[in-house]
Amino acid sequence: MAEFQEKLRLQHENSMHTELEKLLTTAKTLEAEISRKDFEGFKKLFHRFLQEKGPSVDWAKIQRPPEDSIQPYEKIKLKGLPADVASSLNKLAVVKLNGGLGTSMGCRGPKSLISVRNENTFLDLTVQQIEHLNKTYNADVPLVLMNSFNTDEDTKKILQKYTHHRLKIHTFNQSRYPRINKESLLPVATNMGLTGENEEAWYPPGHGDIYASFYNSGLLDKLIAEGKEYIFVSNIDNLGATVDLHILNHLMSQPSGKRCEFVMEVTDKTRADVKGGTLTQYDGKLRLLEIAQVPKAHVDEFKSVTKFKIFNTNNLWISLPAIKRLHEKNAMDMEIIVNPKTLDGGLNVIQLETAVGSAMKSFENALGINVPRSRFLPVKTTSDLLLVMSNLYSMDAGSLTMSPKREFPSTPHVKLGSSFTKVRDFLKRFESIPDMLELDHLTVSGDVTFGKQVTLKGTVIIIANHGDRIDIPAGAMLENKIVSGNLRILDH
């Protein structure tokens, strides 16, 4: 049986290699060179995919991380800052993961170009933050964008508007991998094109691809040659992920033999974060554990807020020389994420991906830092967008901070119904963003619009029944109210 399976595995692998070579013959010379490098990475992943069976972790080996392996942010802050902040900043580059499209919010093009605050996009805010740092400390922190083939062209067009800003902007592209037909285990693509029948044939393979594509682009070596030692990596849609000088100082002030090569910012789990990856001790190493790796019988245990108290924000600080060393030794160990998808025509495919944080166990002296929740402010939906556009936050030099007028630091729980999913529809339904300083919970469902200067306090639930419409009048103040389809306003 084992012999037969091995034979089958080799057959799949050889067929895949043959198909990839065929695809390369359809590419232009320069594109073929890039794609060949991409395919080398894909082949390694595919090889492992065929060999590995079952969950990638043995649940019995999972232990709580040792106390000192996750440091409280307050302790790191107590060190204070050195007089010469610029010398640390000059050894840093900021990398934003910019491969995603705004499709989940009904937008075309890169998600980073969605307006989130006073006409500023995610990219505008990022540029303002770094420019402010460079001006304040007379430093030279560059911004690096990891684009995907989906976002590269549109992003590059926009970058021209920042030519006179005080920061250097570099871009490099994530790899482009072929989607695999679930039945035949062969590529769906018929040639290297991205249009027509091949429009859905390719995908960017998750942010774990950053290590290989950064290295292959030549940018890693360029930054090391310029004296950069660390990168701060985060998702471009996380508005809380700004450069933190205390964490940077902590990294720079370690003795050279004890240098921490990888820091993962984690924060306390709430009920909303039960699916987020967490840190565990495994085979003597600090390791990221994602929900996809958990055996079914233990999923509830993984989601428990008492056993696993923290989750990964995907704000990471990583040593550049360490990335170079590990990549050249082929020692970057990341679990494969098998992501099943159904294409528009109904074909079932799989995407093989990796996550940037899962390489943590390959680095020396890796550390978790438990940061305040304010460093995790992702905008994944229009419900998140409503929060960041509101008076809950004030903006200074591209950074959002919770308004001091709000009495408690947690954000309200907001659930907007399907009529609000697309940004365009969402914006039409608010004449102005309501005052939400004293809001705890908001649920809106159905055909609802808000007039100017509405105030929401406590728990507000607004439900328009099918066929009904509710218009909240200008200047209305709703406190602990349920507004239902026939426009009766009830105390909650």
N, C-alpha and C positions, 0 to 999 in steps of 0.2 A: 504493500500500500504506500509506504513512505517513498519507495523507489518511483512508483507511478506519479505521485504528487510532485516529486523533484523533477521528473521528466516534463510534466505539464507546466511547471513553473518556468523551466528553461525555454520551453516552447513559447509561452506568453512573452517572455523577455526578448527572445530573438525576433518574434513577430513585431513587437513594439519598436525595437531598434531599426528594423528594416523600414517600417512605416515612417519613422522620424527622418531617416536618411532620404526617403522619397520626398518628404515635405521640404527638406532643406534645398533640394534641387529646384524648387519653385521660387526661391528667395533671391533678391538682388545681392550682389557681392557683399556689401557692407552689412546688410541685414542678416545675411547668412552667417557671417562671423559672430555677430551678437547672439543670434539664435542658437548657434552651435554651443556657445558657452551656457546659455539657458538650458539647452537640452541635456548637457552633462549633469547639471544639478537635478533635472527632472528624472534622468535615468537612475541616479542614486536613490532618489525617493521611491521610484517605482519598484526598484529591486528590493528595497526594504519592505515596501507594501506587500509584495508577493510572499516575502519570507515570514513576516510577523503575523501571528494570529492571536486573537483574544486581547483583553485589556493590557495596556502597556505597564500597568503597575500591579504589584502584589499587595492587596489591601492589608494583609497582616504585617507588612514591613513598614507601614506608614506610622510615623511618630510625630508628636507635637515638636515644633522647632525648639531648640534650646533657648533659654531666656535671653542670652546676650546676642542671639542671631537676629532678633528684631528689636531695633533700638527705638525708644520713644523720641519723636521729633523734639520735644521740649528739652531733652537731655543734650541733643546735638546743638540746639539753639543757645544753650547756656554758655557754650565756649566763646560766644561773641564773634565779632568779625575782626580780621587783621587790618592794620592801617592800609595795607596795600592790596585792596580788593582787585584792582585792575590786573595784577600779575596772575591771579587765579583765573579771572575771566578770559584773559588772553590765551589760556590753555583749553578753552571750551568751545565747542560748536553745538548749535541747537539743531536737532533733526526732527522734522515733523513728518509723520506718516500721512501722505497726501494721495493715496491711491484710490480712495473711495468716491463713488458718484453719489449725487443727492437723490437717487431714485426712490429710496424709502420715504422721502418727504415730497415726492412728486416733482422733483427738479431735474432738469437736464444738465449735464456737465458736472464738473468737479464739485464735491460737497463744500470744499473750502471757499467757494465763491458765492455761497449763500449769505445774504445780509443778516446779521444777527443783532446788531445794536447800532442805532443812529446811522443807518446806511453802511456801517462797517461790516466787511465780511470776516470770516475766520482768519483769512490770510492777512487782511488789513490789520487786525488786532495783533496778530503774531509779529508782523513787521514793526508796529508801533512799540510793542514791549521790548524788542531787542534793540531797536534804535534808541529808546530811552535809556537802556542799560549802557550802551556804547557812549552816549553823550554824557551821562551822569558820571561815569567812571573813566572816561577817556580810554575806552577799551575797544577791542576788535573781535566781537563775537559774530561769526558768520551764521546765516540761516541756510540749512540744507533741506531740500524737499525731496522726499522719496515719492516720485510719481509712479503711476502705472500707465500702460499703453492707453487706458481709458481717459486719463486726466492730463497727460503730458502736454499735448498740443495747446489745449485751452489755458492751462496754467502758464505756459511760457509766454503766450500772448499778453496775459495780464501783468507779467513780471516787469514789462517795460515801464509801467507807471511808477515803479519804485527806483528808477535809475538814480535819482538825486537824493535818495534816503541814505542815512549813514549806516549802511550794513552791506556786506557782500552776500549775494544769494547764489547758491549752487543748486543744481538739480541732478538727480540720477534716476534711472528707471528700474523699477522692479522687474524681475524676470517675467517672461510670458510663457506659460505652460499650456499644453494641449489638454482639453477636457477628454475624459476617457469614457467610451461607451461601456456601460455597466455590464452588458452581456458579453461582448467580444473582447473586452479589455484592450481595445485599440483606439487610437485617436479618432475623434469625430471629424477633424479638419481634413479637407481635401487638398488645400494648398496653404501657403503662409499668409494669404490675404486676411483682412479683418472685416470685409464687407460681404454682402450677399449671403450665400449659404454658409459662409464661415464666420458670420457675425457673432454667433454664440459658441464658436469652437474653442475659444481661448479664455484664459483667466489669469489674474495675478495671484501667485500662490501664498497669500497670507503674509503678515508682516515679519514672520521668521526668515523670510527671504532677504531681509535687510543685510545680513552679514555677507552673503555671497555677492549680491548685486552691488553693494557698496564697494566691495573689494574689486570686483570685475570692472567697475566703472573707472577705476584709477583714482577716484576722489579720496579714498581712505589714505593712500600713500601721499597724496598731495597735502592733505590736512596734517598728517604726521610730520611731513617735511616743513610745514609752517609752524611747528611747535605745539600743535593741538594734542592734548593728552586724553581728554574725555569728550564724549558726546552725551547730551541730554536728549533722550528720545521720548516723544509722546504722540498721541493721536491729535491731529489738527483740530478735531471737533471737541477736544477737552479744554474748555476755556479756563480751567483752574490750573493748567500745567504751565506755569511760568518758571523762569530760572530762579531757583532758590539759593541765595548766597550762603546760607548756613550749611546746606547739604554740600554745596561745592567746596566750602572751606573744610568741612569734615573730610572729604576725599583728599584734598590737597595737603592736609596737615598730617596724614598718616606717615609713619617712617617708611622709607622706600621698600624695604623687604616685606612690609606688612600691607602694602598697597591693596586697597579694596578695588577689585576689578569690575564689580557689578553691584549696583544698588537698585533694589526694587522698592518704589514707594507703595506702601499698602495703607489701607485705612479701615476703620471699624465697619464691620458688616451691619447692614440693617436688613429688614425683611425684603427690601427691594433688590438686594444684592446677592441673594442666595445662590445665584448661578455663577457668580464671579469666581475666577481662579483663586486658589489660596496657597499659602506657603506651608510646606511640611518638611520634616527631616526624613530622608530616605537614603539608605546605604551610606549614612554618615555625611550626606551632603544636603544643603538647603535646596529645595526643589519646588517648582511651581506645579500644582496639581489642578488640572482643569476638569470640569464636569464630564467632558467627553471621555476621559480616561477612567472614570469611576465605574466599577462593576455595578450592574443594575440593582443588585441587592443592597448596595451601600449608598445609593443616591440621596436618600433621606438624611442619612448621617452626614453626608457631605454638605447638605444644605443647612444643617443645624447651626444656629448662631452661637450656640454654647461651645461646641467642640472646635469649630473653625471660626475664630472670631474676626478674622481680617480677610480682605480680598485685594487682589492686584489692581492698581489704578492704571497700569501700563505706562506710568511715568518711570523711566529707567535711566540710570547713569552708568555708562559703560566705557571701559578703558579701550582706547583706539589700538595701542600696541598689542593688547590682549586679543582683540578681534583678529588682527593680522596674524598673530602666532597660531591661534586656534584654527583659523581658516586654512592656513598653509599646511598645518599638520592634519587637516581633515578631522579635527577633534571636536567639532561643534555638534554636541549631541542633542537633537530635538525630536520630540515625539511627532509622529505623523498624525495629522488630523484628516480623517476621511470625510469629506463633505459631499453628501449626495444631493443632486439637483435634478429637476425636470426641466428640460428646455421647452420653448414655446410650442414646438411641434409635438410634444409629449414624450420625447426620447429621454430615458433615464441615463444620467451620466454621473461620474464621480470626479471630484477635484481633490488632489492631494495637496495639503497645506501644512505649514508649520507656524508656530507663534513665537515672537521675538523673546518673550520672557522664559520660554521653556529651555533656552540654552543656559540659563542661570547656573545649573549644576556643573557646567564645563569650566566656569571661571574660578579664579582663586579668591579666597576671602570674601565671598559674596555676602551681602547684608540686606536685610529688610529694614526700612525705616517707616514707622507708623506715623503717618502725617495727618494733619487735620483734614476733615472732610472737604474743606474749601478748595483743596488741590484736585478734587475730582468733580468736575462740573461738565459732564459730557452733554452734547446736544444731539440726541439720536432721533428725536421725534418733535412734532410741533408742541407737544405738552412741555418738553424741556425748553423749547424756544420761547414759549410764553414766559417762563420763569426768568430767563436771562434778559428778555426785552423789558421786563417790568421794573418798578421802583424798588424791588427787593435788592437790586444791585446798583452800586454806583461805579462809574468807570473812570480810571485815571491811567493815562499813558498806555492804553490798550489792555489794562488788567481790570478784571471785575472783582469787586469785593462786596460782601454782604453789607447792606445799609446799616449803619449804627442805630437807626431808628427802629429796627426790628428787635423785638424783645428777646427772642430765642434764636439760636444760631441755625436750627434745622430748617430746611426748605419745605414749603407746603407740598402736599401730595396732590398732583394735578393729573386728571384723566380726561382728555378731550376725545369725543367720539369720532366716528369715521368721516363726518362732514368737515372735520378740521385737519385731516391727515396731510393734505397737500398744502404746501406753504402758500400758494396762490389763494386757495379757498380760505385758509386760516386768516390771512391778512384782510380779506374782504369782510370777514365776520366781526372784526374789531375796528370801530371808528377810532378808538385810541385804546392803548393797553390799560386794563383796570389797575386801580391802586390795590396792591396785594400785600401790603406791609403786615396786616394782621390776619392773613388767611392761613388756615391750617389744612383745609382739604377742599378741593374743587372737582366736581364731576359734571361734565356737560355732555349731553347726548341728543342727537337729532338736529333739526333745523333751528339753530339759535344764533342771534346776533347781539352784539353789545354796542350801545351808544357811547358817546364821549363821556369821559370822567366818571366811570362806574367804580364804586368801591366794594370790594369783597372782603368779608371778615369771617373768622371762625370756619364753620363747615357749610359750604354752599353746594346744593345739588340742583341742577337745572336739566329737566328732561322733557323734550318736546316729543309727543307721541307721533306716530307715523301720520303724515298728512297735515300735522299742525305746525305752526311756526311760533317761536317765542322771540320777541324783540325786547331786550332789557333796555328801558329808556335811559336817555342821557342823564347823568347826575344821580342815578339810582344808587342806593346803599343797601346791599344785601348782607345781613349778618345772621348766621345760623338759620338759613332759609332753604326750604325745598320749593322749587318752582316747577309745577308739572304742566302737562299738555294743555290743560284748560285755563292756564294763566292764573290759577289761584296761588296766592303766596302764603305758605304755611310756616309757622315757627318750627324749627327743627330741635 
